[in-house]
């Protein structure tokens, strides 16, 4: 029968619906129409974007010209602007403030391809370095309190450009979802004297049911209370509250785990639309060391309907144990031209 499961961090219940359970082969390949317009993110089209903020490029090449392999630019259609002060205005029961923040685009490769799964592991590593570099730089602006790194893949997941890219939005407010996790983790530490995610990692390694990839520094797993079919969480095994703390050997390891996880996901369901969201501690806000940063990968295979919108309860028709087993057993969909010299991860 179906089962209610509670998220161990936040006060959220989900329904694992075994009565209407869907196996991996019940999900069909998503049909994505190829976009025909000129791509502003391809190499040679640098003048079609705002001037680059940073770029990893060949020595001797000029800014906003070919020769790069990862490039970061302001979002041409930015949700927030760096100018101004986040001064709160009150009008009766309503509050507002200027749209201060930052919105950047991380162009993940020169190649016109739809996802990180088609890149080499080394290229994924370079993208993670760009995420870290921009995170460390933006926090120098003390107006900013949170730096959200995210990636939309597929039109269903909100990607308006086919060329693989991720985004960063820095805000003067801590997001509600992160605040709830902060409070949940603080309450857990008060009750148990330990980190909820660290305890989760220990239990998942012992049980092995929901693990997808287990490496030296990271664990990729299907969360116990998964909201979505094939939802995935990637956690550092070491307790780190801030993504900016990640070290060089961890960046390499995370690249391997993220790369392998995405290739298994796209190997299982070709063209699967998904969002990648990083949850990390707020910046310029002391005292949040109890937090544990992580990546969430959320496939968009189901639609939130009236029940979910009315109650906040999610119905997941694919139990995470089935999802994890399918992902562990999935072979990569297509070979890469380059393979890493040494794989730092192992399968469980």
C-alpha positions as CSV (number, residue, x, y, z in Angstrom):
1,X,0.0,0.0,0.0
2,X,1.0,3.7,-0.3
3,X,3.1,5.2,2.5
4,X,3.5,8.7,4.0
5,X,7.1,9.6,4.5
6,X,8.4,12.7,6.4
7,X,11.5,14.6,5.3
8,X,14.0,14.4,8.2
9,X,15.0,18.1,7.8
10,X,11.8,20.1,7.2
11,X,8.3,19.6,8.3
12,X,7.1,18.1,5.0
13,X,5.4,14.9,4.2
14,X,5.2,13.1,0.9
15,X,3.1,10.2,-0.4
16,X,5.0,7.4,-1.9
17,X,2.2,6.0,-4.1
18,X,2.8,2.3,-4.5
19,X,-0.8,1.8,-5.7
20,X,0.0,3.8,-8.8
21,X,3.7,2.9,-8.9
22,X,5.6,3.7,-12.1
23,X,8.7,1.7,-13.1
24,X,11.5,3.4,-15.0
25,X,10.2,2.0,-18.4
26,X,6.8,3.6,-17.7
27,X,8.4,7.0,-18.5
28,X,8.8,7.7,-22.1
29,X,11.6,9.6,-23.9
30,X,10.9,13.3,-23.9
31,X,10.6,14.8,-27.3
32,X,12.5,18.1,-27.5
33,X,12.3,20.1,-30.6
34,X,15.6,21.6,-31.8
35,X,15.8,25.3,-31.6
36,X,16.7,26.9,-34.9
37,X,17.5,30.5,-33.9
38,X,21.1,31.7,-33.8
39,X,22.6,30.7,-30.5
40,X,24.2,33.6,-28.5
41,X,26.2,31.2,-26.3
42,X,28.2,29.5,-29.0
43,X,31.9,30.3,-29.5
44,X,32.3,33.1,-32.0
45,X,29.0,34.8,-30.9
46,X,30.5,36.6,-27.9
47,X,29.2,40.0,-29.0
48,X,25.7,38.7,-28.7
49,X,26.0,38.6,-24.8
50,X,26.8,41.3,-22.3
51,X,30.6,41.7,-21.6
52,X,32.0,38.7,-19.8
53,X,32.7,38.8,-16.0
54,X,35.2,36.0,-16.1
55,X,36.3,33.4,-18.6
56,X,38.6,30.4,-18.6
57,X,40.4,30.9,-21.9
58,X,43.6,30.2,-23.8
59,X,46.5,32.5,-23.0
60,X,46.8,35.4,-25.3
61,X,43.1,35.4,-26.3
62,X,41.1,38.6,-25.8
63,X,38.1,39.2,-23.6
64,X,34.8,38.7,-25.4
65,X,36.4,36.7,-28.2
66,X,36.9,33.0,-29.0
67,X,39.4,30.9,-27.1
68,X,37.5,30.3,-23.9
69,X,36.1,27.0,-22.5
70,X,33.9,28.4,-19.7
71,X,32.5,31.9,-19.8
72,X,30.4,33.9,-17.2
73,X,28.3,36.9,-18.3
74,X,25.5,39.0,-16.8
75,X,22.1,37.6,-17.8
76,X,20.8,39.7,-20.7
77,X,17.3,39.5,-19.2
78,X,18.3,39.8,-15.5
79,X,15.7,39.3,-12.8
80,X,17.7,41.5,-10.5
81,X,20.2,44.4,-10.9
82,X,23.3,45.3,-8.9
83,X,22.5,49.0,-8.6
84,X,20.6,50.3,-5.6
85,X,20.0,49.5,-2.0
86,X,17.6,46.9,-0.6
87,X,15.6,49.5,1.5
88,X,12.4,48.1,2.7
89,X,9.2,50.1,2.0
90,X,6.0,49.6,3.9
91,X,2.5,50.5,2.5
92,X,-0.3,49.4,4.7
93,X,-0.1,45.6,4.9
94,X,2.3,45.4,1.9
95,X,6.1,45.5,1.8
96,X,8.4,46.0,-1.1
97,X,12.0,47.0,-1.9
98,X,14.1,47.6,-5.0
99,X,15.1,44.6,-7.1
100,X,18.7,44.6,-6.0
101,X,20.9,41.5,-6.6
102,X,22.9,39.9,-9.3
103,X,21.9,37.5,-12.1
104,X,24.7,35.7,-14.1
105,X,24.9,33.1,-16.8
106,X,27.6,30.4,-16.7
107,X,28.2,29.2,-20.3
108,X,29.4,25.7,-19.6
109,X,31.1,24.9,-23.0
110,X,31.7,26.3,-26.4
111,X,29.8,23.4,-28.0
112,X,26.1,23.7,-28.8
113,X,24.9,20.8,-26.7
114,X,21.9,20.6,-24.3
115,X,23.5,19.2,-21.2
116,X,26.5,18.6,-18.9
117,X,26.1,14.9,-19.4
118,X,27.6,15.1,-22.9
119,X,30.7,16.9,-21.6
120,X,33.8,15.3,-20.3
121,X,34.4,15.0,-16.6
122,X,37.1,17.6,-16.8
123,X,34.7,20.1,-18.4
124,X,32.2,19.5,-15.6
125,X,35.1,20.2,-13.1
126,X,35.8,23.5,-14.8
127,X,32.1,24.5,-14.5
128,X,32.2,23.8,-10.7
129,X,35.3,25.9,-10.4
130,X,33.4,28.8,-12.1
131,X,30.5,28.3,-9.6
132,X,32.9,28.5,-6.7
133,X,34.8,31.5,-8.1
134,X,31.6,33.6,-8.6
135,X,30.2,32.5,-5.2
136,X,33.4,33.7,-3.4
137,X,33.5,37.0,-5.4
138,X,29.8,38.0,-5.0
139,X,29.7,37.5,-1.3
140,X,32.1,40.5,-1.0
141,X,29.0,42.6,-1.6
142,X,27.5,42.8,1.9
143,X,24.1,43.7,0.5
144,X,23.8,40.1,-0.6
145,X,22.6,37.3,1.7
146,X,22.2,34.3,-0.5
147,X,23.8,33.0,-3.7
148,X,21.6,30.6,-5.6
149,X,23.3,28.4,-8.3
150,X,20.9,26.5,-10.5
151,X,20.6,24.8,-13.8
152,X,17.5,24.2,-16.0
153,X,17.7,21.5,-18.7
154,X,14.9,21.0,-21.2
155,X,12.1,23.4,-22.0
156,X,9.8,21.7,-19.5
157,X,12.3,22.6,-16.8
158,X,12.4,26.2,-17.9
159,X,15.4,26.3,-20.2
160,X,14.9,28.9,-22.9
161,X,18.3,28.3,-24.5
162,X,19.4,24.9,-25.8
163,X,23.1,25.5,-25.3
164,X,24.1,24.0,-21.9
165,X,24.4,26.7,-19.2
166,X,23.7,27.3,-15.5
167,X,22.7,30.4,-13.7
168,X,23.5,32.3,-10.5
169,X,21.1,34.7,-8.8
170,X,22.4,36.5,-5.7
171,X,19.6,38.0,-3.4
172,X,19.4,40.3,-0.4
173,X,17.0,37.9,1.2
174,X,17.5,34.3,2.4
175,X,15.0,32.0,0.4
176,X,12.1,30.5,2.3
177,X,13.1,26.9,1.4
178,X,16.7,27.4,2.7
179,X,15.3,29.2,5.9
180,X,13.1,26.1,6.6
181,X,16.1,23.8,6.2
182,X,18.2,26.0,8.4
183,X,15.6,25.9,11.1
184,X,15.0,22.2,10.7
185,X,18.7,21.4,10.9
186,X,19.1,23.7,14.0
187,X,16.2,21.9,15.7
188,X,17.7,18.5,14.8
189,X,21.1,19.4,16.2
190,X,19.4,20.6,19.4
191,X,17.6,17.3,19.8
192,X,20.3,14.9,18.7
193,X,23.6,16.8,19.0
194,X,24.6,16.1,15.4
195,X,24.0,17.1,11.8
196,X,20.9,15.7,10.2
197,X,22.6,15.3,6.8
198,X,25.7,13.6,8.4
199,X,23.4,11.1,10.1
200,X,21.5,10.6,6.9
201,X,24.8,9.8,5.0
202,X,25.8,7.3,7.7
203,X,22.4,5.6,7.5
204,X,22.3,5.5,3.7
205,X,25.8,4.0,3.4
206,X,24.8,1.3,5.9
207,X,21.4,0.5,4.2
208,X,22.6,0.9,0.6
209,X,19.1,0.9,-0.8
210,X,19.0,4.4,-2.1
211,X,22.6,5.1,-3.1
212,X,23.4,5.8,-6.7
213,X,27.1,6.8,-6.6
214,X,29.4,6.5,-3.6
215,X,32.8,8.3,-3.9
216,X,35.6,9.3,-1.6
217,X,34.0,12.7,-0.8
218,X,30.4,12.6,-2.0
219,X,27.3,10.5,-2.0
220,X,24.6,10.6,-4.7
221,X,21.3,9.1,-3.5
222,X,17.5,9.0,-4.0
223,X,16.1,10.8,-0.9
224,X,14.0,8.8,1.4
225,X,11.1,11.2,1.1
226,X,11.6,12.0,-2.6
227,X,9.0,14.5,-3.9
228,X,9.6,13.6,-7.5
229,X,10.3,10.5,-9.5
230,X,14.1,10.0,-9.7
231,X,14.8,13.0,-7.5
232,X,18.5,12.9,-6.5
233,X,20.5,14.6,-3.7
234,X,24.3,14.9,-3.9
235,X,25.9,15.4,-0.4
236,X,29.5,16.1,0.7
237,X,30.4,13.4,3.2
238,X,32.5,15.9,5.1
239,X,30.4,18.4,7.1
240,X,30.6,21.7,5.2
241,X,28.0,24.4,5.6
242,X,29.2,26.5,2.7
243,X,29.8,25.5,-0.9
244,X,32.6,28.0,-0.9
245,X,34.6,25.8,1.5
246,X,35.0,23.1,-1.2
247,X,38.6,22.0,-1.7
248,X,40.5,21.1,-4.9
249,X,40.3,17.3,-4.4
250,X,36.6,17.7,-3.6
251,X,35.9,19.7,-6.8
252,X,37.5,16.9,-8.9
253,X,35.4,14.3,-7.0
254,X,32.2,16.2,-7.3
255,X,32.8,16.5,-11.0
256,X,33.0,12.7,-11.3
257,X,29.9,12.1,-9.2
258,X,27.7,14.8,-10.8
259,X,28.9,13.7,-14.3
260,X,28.1,10.1,-13.6
261,X,24.8,10.8,-12.0
262,X,23.6,13.0,-14.9
263,X,24.7,10.4,-17.5
264,X,22.8,7.7,-15.7
265,X,19.7,9.9,-15.4
266,X,19.8,10.7,-19.1
267,X,20.7,7.1,-20.0
268,X,17.6,6.0,-18.2
269,X,15.2,8.5,-19.8
270,X,16.6,10.2,-22.9
271,X,16.0,14.0,-23.0
272,X,14.7,14.0,-19.4
273,X,14.0,17.6,-18.3
274,X,15.4,18.4,-14.9
275,X,16.5,21.2,-12.6
276,X,19.8,21.2,-10.6
277,X,19.6,23.5,-7.5
278,X,22.4,24.1,-5.0
279,X,21.4,24.6,-1.3
280,X,24.2,26.3,0.7
281,X,24.4,28.5,3.8
282,X,23.6,32.2,3.5
283,X,26.5,34.6,3.1
284,X,27.3,37.6,5.2
285,X,25.2,36.0,7.9
286,X,27.1,34.4,10.9
287,X,26.2,31.4,12.9
288,X,24.9,29.0,10.3
289,X,27.7,26.4,10.6
290,X,25.1,23.7,11.5
291,X,24.0,23.7,7.8
292,X,25.2,21.1,5.3
293,X,25.3,22.2,1.7
294,X,24.1,19.9,-1.1
295,X,22.9,19.6,-4.7
296,X,19.3,18.6,-5.6
297,X,18.5,17.2,-9.0
298,X,14.7,17.3,-9.7
299,X,13.4,15.7,-12.9
300,X,10.2,17.2,-14.3
301,X,8.3,14.0,-15.1
302,X,5.1,14.8,-13.1
303,X,2.9,17.8,-12.9
304,X,1.9,19.5,-9.6
305,X,-1.9,19.5,-9.7
306,X,-4.7,20.7,-7.4
307,X,-3.9,18.4,-4.5
308,X,-0.2,19.4,-4.4
309,X,-0.9,23.1,-4.8
310,X,-3.7,23.0,-2.2
311,X,-1.9,21.0,0.5
312,X,1.9,21.2,-0.2
313,X,2.0,17.4,-0.1
314,X,3.7,15.7,-3.1
315,X,2.6,12.4,-4.6
316,X,5.6,10.4,-5.9
317,X,4.6,7.4,-8.0
318,X,8.2,6.0,-8.1
319,X,9.6,4.8,-4.8
320,X,13.2,6.1,-4.3
321,X,14.4,2.5,-3.7
322,X,13.2,1.5,-7.2
323,X,14.6,4.8,-8.7
324,X,18.0,4.3,-7.1
325,X,18.3,0.6,-8.3
326,X,17.4,1.6,-11.8
327,X,19.9,4.4,-11.9
328,X,22.7,2.2,-10.4
329,X,22.0,-0.4,-13.1
330,X,21.7,2.0,-16.0
331,X,24.5,2.0,-18.6
332,X,25.7,5.3,-20.0
333,X,23.7,6.2,-23.1
334,X,26.5,7.2,-25.4
335,X,30.3,7.1,-25.2
336,X,32.4,10.2,-24.7
337,X,35.4,11.0,-26.9
338,X,37.5,11.5,-23.8
339,X,37.4,9.4,-20.7
340,X,38.9,10.3,-17.3
341,X,42.2,8.7,-16.6
342,X,41.1,7.5,-13.2
343,X,37.6,7.2,-11.9
344,X,37.5,8.4,-8.3
345,X,34.0,7.0,-7.6
346,X,32.7,3.5,-7.0
347,X,29.3,2.0,-7.4
348,X,27.5,0.5,-4.4
